[in-house]
Amino acid sequence: MASKLSTLPTELIELIASALEPIDLCSLRLVCKEVHKNTTDCFGHTCLTTFRTDLSRKNLQKLEELSRQKHLRHHVQTLLIKDLRDDLRQFYGLGEGFSLHRHPSGYLLDPLPGVQMLQGILLNRLLNCRSFYIYSDYASEESYESGLLMPSDAVGIILAIIAETSLPVKSFSVDFLSHGTGSFDAQRLHMPQYRKPEFRTGWAHLQELSLEQSMKSDAFDWAMDLVLHATGLRKLSLDFQHQNSASFIDRLSLTERLPGLQELQLSGASLTVETISGFLLRFCNSLRALTFRHVHIESGGTWVSVLKVLRSDLPLLERVCVDWIRELNSRESEVYPGAYASVMFPKLSDNPVVPGSQGRRFKLREKKRAGEKRIVGASYHGPEMHVALGILASSAETI
């Protein structure tokens, strides 16, 4: 039986549907066949753009079913790989329902039915799914059941598919820090795969790369290769958890060829002014957006010096963000070696508008410290960037 809602113009039904939360949109689609039909595109855009999977047999079967629905499968753009169970106090593992075989060093051995199944889906039917997000919110992989996959295995699986098929991946994210400890087991990766010509062909299409993980020595070369082989990379986000950050950035800076980055985010890093300056100068003709979050300046340098470098050497910069940045405390370092001071911007709250920018203003991040509000971060997006950077430098104070 048709609903009165179905008598409305299609455009109005789509507008109503676009304003609903996913659960309410699904309820709306049950009203009648006509409404169900007229909200198909909105449903796909709202609910299917990202498909969540734990790589279990049951879940991959659902993904295969979706991939066979021609009117819906083109909406799937991102594969989010994570544990889907509700009880986060215990890790149940990924890949349930498949038999696994490992090399003594730790990486998975072929053939893997689940991997072959996923590879076929991506290669033959989900032609728009070229972004991958692997997420871990657990402290350690050592306690995981041997018969199940680890998040580090999931990283290896996606990269292995790229190496086998030259899949033109668009975006790749490893997030082991948002709610986890960053523990990443590089022994779960089969390194020779990522040096194959087929892998480099697919990886060259990559536009966005995010590595949020502990940068231990066993993952160092692997992460370096991911950056350098992404010749088309435009956006890079690195969170080092303050492990080997200076060594990694210095080594990248000395590389003969680097991608022409337009956006860069550095987090959880301890760097010198010289290391930051040398690295940023490699992108002086391309970089448009820059973020520093939880970055410490070492060896007596200051954030004022860094901001002056940005002002003088990055002429294309359109967006900048600094958040929870620190530098060595010159007043206390003699008594307490390694003591850091937070860099804050108290003057910005008085007048956050950037002169000559047609009213554009800083967005400020405030936190209460010692009973009063402090400006712990600031971001700006707009014209007159050299003016904005000058204001940031003049308002910076260590506390």
N, C-alpha and C positions, 0 to 999 in steps of 0.2 A: 504493500500500500504506500503510495507516494505521500510524502510529507509536504506541508505548506512551505517548508523551507526550500524545497526543490523548485518552487515557482519563482524564487528570486533569481535575478540575473546571475550568470555564472561568475562574473567578475566580483559581485558582492559576496557570493558564497566563498570564493577564494580569499577575499579580504578578511572575512570572519575567521576562516580556518587558519590563516597566517598569524592571527593574534592569540591563538590558543596554545596552551601547554601541550606537550606530546600526548599525555594521557587523556586530556579533554578532546584533542583532535581525533584520537582513535574512537572515542565515544560518539563524536559527531558523525563519523563515517558509518556508524551502524544505524543511522536514522532511516535511510532508504537507499536503493540502488543508484538513484540519480545523484544524490549528495556524495555517495561513495565514489562515483565516477568523477565528479567535478572537483574532488579534493585529492585526487591521486598524486598530482604533481606536488602539491603542498605537503602531503604525507611523505613523499619520497625525500623532498628537500629537508623536512624537519626531523624525520625519524631514521632515515637510511643513509645519510651522508657519511656517518661513521658507524662501522659495524664492529661491535665488541666481541672478541673471541678469546677463549682459553686454549684453543688448538685441540680441544677434545674431539673425539669422533662424533659425538652427538651435536656439538656446536658447528663443526665443519659441514655436517650434513644439512643443517639449517642454512648455512652460507651457500651451499650448492643449490638448494631449493630456490633461494632468492636469486641466484645467478641465472637461473633458467626462466625467470619471469622478465620477459623482454621489456615490458612497460615500466619496470621498477629498477632493474639492475644498473642502469646508467647513472642512478643517483649515488651509488656507493663510491666514495672517493678515498676514504681512509680506513685502514685496518688497525684497530686498537687491540693490542695483545696484552692481557692481564688476567689475573685470577678473578673469576666472576662470582665466587661464593661470598656470602654475607659475613661470615665469621672471619674477620681479619686477624684474630689472635692466633690463628693457626694456618700455616700454609698447606694447602692440599695438593698443589702442583698443577702443571699444565699438561696437555696432551693425553688426558685420560682416555683409555680405550684403545690405545695403540701400543704395539710392542716396540721397545727401543733397544738398540744395540750400540755400544760405545767402543771407541778405540781406548786402549789403556791410558792414553794421555787425557781423555775426557770428552773429546768431541764425538758427535753422533756419526754413525756409519750408515752408508746407503745399503739397501734401499729402505726408505722410510715411507710407509703407505700414507701417513697423514701429510707428509711433505709433498708427495706426488699428487695427492688429492688437491691440496691448496694450490700447487703450481698450475695444475690444469684449470682450476677456476679462474685464477688471475690472468693466465695467458690467453684463455679462449673466450671468456664470457664477461668478467668484470674488467672491462677495458679502460674504465676511468679510475679504477682503484690503484693509484700509484703513490700513495702516501702511507707510511707505516710508523706506528707509535708503540714502542715496547715499554711497558711500565712495570716497576717492581716496588712494592711497599713493605718489603721484609728485610730483616737485618742481615741475614746470612743465607747462602745457598748450600752450606755444608750439611744442614739438617734435613734437606729435602729428600723425599723418598726416591730411591735409586730408579724405580720404575717409571718415574714421571719426569717431565721436562722442567728445567729451570728457566727463569727469565733470560739468563745469558744464552741458553740454548735457543730461545726464540729469536734473539738477535742473529745467531748463527744461521738459523733456518731461513730467515728472510734474505740474508746476504747470499746464502747458498743458492736460493732460487734465482737471484739476480745473476750470479755467476754461471748458472746453468742455461739461462734463457736470454740473457742481456735485457731483462725487463727494464724499460725506461722509467726508473723511479723518479718521483718528483720531490718527495719530502721524506726524511728519515729522522726519527727521534728516539733516543734512549734516555729514559727518565727513571733513574734509580735513586734520586735524591729528594723528590718532593715529599715523600712520606717514608722513605727507606733510608738506609745508611750509605748508599752508594756502592755497596759491595758488588763488584762485577768480576766474573770469573772468565778471564781470557782463555783459559785452557779448554773451554767449551767451544772455541772457535777453531776451524780448520784453516790456518793462515794461508796455505798455498792457493786456496780457492780465490782469495781476494787479489791475487796477482795475475789471474787469468785474463787474457784479452777480452773474453766475453763479459767478465765482471766490469772491466773498465769501460766497455762500450755502454752498458746499461747505466753505470754510475755517473758517466759524463753528463747525463740528463738532469742530475740532481740539482735542485735550486735551493733547498733549505735543509740544513743539517743542525741537529741539536744533540749534544753529548753531555748529559748530566750524570756523572758517575765519578767514582774515585779513580784518579789517574795514576794507578800503580804501575810499576815498571813493566809488568807483563802485558799491560794494555796500551803502553805508550806508542810502540811502533804501529800497532793496528789503528789507533785513533789518528795518528799522523797520516797514514795511507788513505784513510777515509777522506780527510780534508784535501790532500793533494790530488787524489784521483777525481775529485768532483770539480772538473774543469769549468763547469757552468754554474758553480755555486754562487748564489747571490746573498743568502742569509745564513750566518753562522752564529750559533749560541754554544758557549762552552762554560761548564761549571765544574771546577777542578776539586772542590772540597779542600782547597789549600794543599793539594798534593802535586808536586812536580810542575806547578803552573809556569814558573819562570823558565824552566828548562824547555818545556813544550813550546812556549811562545818564542823564545830565543831561536829554537831550531826552525820553527816555521818562518821566522823573519829572514833566516839565512838561506832559505830555499830559493832556487833560481826563479821558479815560476809559481805564482799563487793565483787563485781565482780572483776575479774582479769583484770583491765583496761590496754590496750596497748597504747591508745591515750587519752589525756586529754587536753581540752581547757577551761580556765577560763577567763571570760570577765566581765567587769562592776562590779568588786568586790572590797571591802575594807576589807583587812585582815591583821592580824599580822604575823610576821615571824614564830611564834610558831604554829599558825593555819595552815599555808601553809606547814610547815615542818611535822607536825603531820599527815596531810592528805596524803602527798606524800609518806611518809614512809609506808603507807598501800599498796602501789603498787611498792615497791622497787624491787620485783622479776618479774614484768611484764611490767612496763611502758617503752615505746619506743619512744613516741613522746609527747611533752609538749609545750603548747602555753599559754602565758599570754598576754592579750590585755586589755588595760584600767584598769589595776589593781593597787590599791593604797595600800601601806604598812602603817599600823597604828602603834601607840604607840612607836614611836621613832626607829622602826626597819629600816633596809636598804636593798636594793636590792642586794648589795654585799653579805650580809649574806645569802640571799636566793640562790644566784648562787653558793655559797660555799656548801650549803646543796645538791644542785643538783649534784655537782661534786663528793661529797663524798658518797652519799647515793643512787644514782640511776645508778647502773653500766650498765644497759641495754639500757640507753637512746641513741637514734640514731638521733633524730631531736629535736631542740629547737627553739622557737621563742618568742621574747619579743617585744612588740609594744605599744608605748604610756604608759609606766609605770611611776608611781610617788611614792614619799615618802614624809613624813613630812619634811618641810624645817626647819632645826635646827637653822638657822640664824634668821628666821623671826617669828618662832612659839611663841616666848616669847612676841612679840609685836602684832602679828596677829595669835591667836590660830586657829589651823586647816589649816594653810597655807601649801600648797603642792609645791614641786619642781619637775619638770620633770627630769627623768633620761635619759640621752643621751649618745652616744658612739662616740665622735668626733675622737678618735684615730684610729678607725677601717677603716676609709676612706684612711688612709695612707698605710695600708697593710692588706687587708681583707683575705689573704691566711692563712690557719691554718697549722702550721708546722707539717710535718710527715703525712699529709692527702692526699698525691699524688695530690696536687694542688687544693683541695677543698677549697672553700672560703665562707665567710659570704655573704649573700644577705642583702643589706642595704636598709632601707627605709628613704628617705630624705624628709624634709619639710623646707620651707622657714620661718624663724622666725627672726624678727627684721632685715630684709633685707639680711640675710645670710642663707645658707643651714645648717641644723642641722640633725644629724643622730638620728631619733626618734624611730627607731626600727631595729632589726637585727635578722636574722635567720640562722641556720646552720644545714645541714644534711650530715652526713658522719662519717668516722672514727676519732679517736683521740678526742672524745667528751670531755674528761677531760681537754684536752689542750684548746679546744674551749671555754669551760666554764670559765677556768682561764683567758683567754684573755678578755672575756666579763666582768668579775669582775674587772679586772685591768683597763679597759678602761671606766668604768661607771663613769659619772660625773653628779651631780645635777645642774640644771640651772633654 
